[in-house]
Amino acid sequence: MLQRYEKFLEKLDKRLEKYFEEQCEFIKCKSGCSACCEVGEYPFSRLEIEYLMSGFVNLPFGIKHKIKEDIKHLKQENPKLYRCPFLINNMCCLYKYRGIVCRTHGLAWYDESENRIRLPYCVNIGLNYSKVFDRETGEVFLQNPIRERLRIDSILKSPQAKSYQIECGEIRPLIRWF
């Protein structure tokens, strides 16, 4: 299953790369920026967590220990929003194995069900899409938002995902998988 999922991710990443290129004038993402990993609940499917953990086993002992300690503290505190425990020195230590929510973050897309453009969280701190977003009114002045629903559930239940015969399982916040 994980091999099929990896193949699916290769195709998804190519599509997302195209979207990031199309929207590059509005995107401020760069190596070392971790605003999207500092505050969230990070929805992951069962399949994604299995894939993430397949990368986790190969991490050095010290990094695994730090992640386990961070997860332990998060479980005790039980916050709704939190810093991703896989963020080490402002970098994802499992970048290759990251979830779909991480892969799609940073893009703006049109949500037909709500008739609005969805923006990434970082717009609120002056990053992605901030030059086309009016913080006072909440209006977005973006001519061509992505017309694909970039939510984890939609992506994992898409015809493309079905063609790889992947079963994603339940989706829940990252910390609730531990």
Secondary structure, 3 states (H helix, E strand, C coil): CHHHHHHHHHHHHHHHHHHHHHCHHHCCCCCCCCHHHHCECCEEEHHHHHHHHHHHCCCCHHHHHHHHHHHHHHHHHCCCCECCCCEECCEECCHHHCCHHHHHCCCCEEECCCCEEECCHHHHHCCCCHHHECCCCCCECCCCCECCCCCHHHHHCCHHHHHCCCCCCCEEEHHHHC
